[in-house]
């Protein structure tokens, strides 16, 4: 997470409990909320230049991710996250280059 953006740099999500590590490279507070995630899912929070860790409960499909700090979503902190049905499906997506992971952003310590 940074000043009004999200970038996925590692891993893929598979149905069930997904652990999210959110690195905040901004100087201000941000969070990572998966809209519609199952009850018990966490909103992962991180103060400026800190890291937050939490879990979300999701099933296969496209999920909207936002920062729910007032004004942050409108400023660009909204993206989607793909959740795969099985490890095999996720591996096929990785091999085909069809994942959410932005390899160009991998040099930056962001989510």
N, C-alpha and C positions, 0 to 999 in steps of 0.2 A: 504494500500500500504506500502511496505517496501523495503528493499534493494533487488530489482529485483524480487519481487513477488506481486501477488494480492491474497487476501483471502476474500470471501464473508462471512460475519458473521450474517447478519440479512436481512430478507425480501426476496420477490420474485418480479420479474418484470411482469407486465401485459400490454398488448397492449396499446399504446398511449404515453402520456407524463409520463416518469418515473423520479422521483427525485433520484439522486445519492448523497450520502454523502461519501466522500473519506477521510478517516483518514490516514494521512501519518506518520507512526511510524519511518521513516528513518530520518537521518539528512540532506538528500539532497532533492532537488526539484523533484517531480514526477507529472504525470498527468494521467488522465483516459479518453481515447478516444474510443468510440464505432464506429468501422469501418462500414461505410455504413448507419449510422443513418440518418434520414431525415434532410433536411435543417432546420436550426434553432436550431439543437442540439448543446449542449455545450461540450467543452473539459474541464473537471473539473480539476483544478490545485490546488496543495497544496505545499507550501514551507515545508522544513524539520520540522517535529513535529507539523504540522498545519493541519487543516481540510478545504477541499474545498467542496462546494455544488453547484450542477447544475442540469439541466434536459436534457434528451435525448428523441427523438421521435422514437419509435420502434414498430414493429409489430411481431407477433409470429414467433419463430424460434430460432436458435442458432446464436449468435452475437460474433464476435471477439472483444476483448477489449485489448488495448495496452497502454503502456506509450510511447509517441512519442518523448521523449527526445533522442537525438542521442546516440545510443549504448544500451539504456535500453531494448528495445524489444529483441534485440539479446542476451542480458544477462539474459533473462527469464521473462520479464514483458509483457507477452501475456497470455491470458486466454480466455475462452468463457463464455458467459452469456446467459441463457435460458430465453426467453420471452414467457409467456403463453397467450393464446387467451382470456381467461375469468378469473374472480376471482374464479369461481368454479373449473376450470381446475387447477389453481394454488393451491387451497386448497387441491385438490386430490393429487397433486404432493407432497405437504408438508406432508400429512398424510402417503403417501407411502415412504417417505424418499428419494424422487427423485429430490430434489432441488439442486441448486448450493451452498447452505449454508454449510460451513465447521464448524460444531459444535465444533470440536476440536480446531479451531482457535478462538472461541468465547471469550476466556479469553484474547486474544490480541486485542487491539483497532485498528483493521484494517478493511478495506472495506469488 
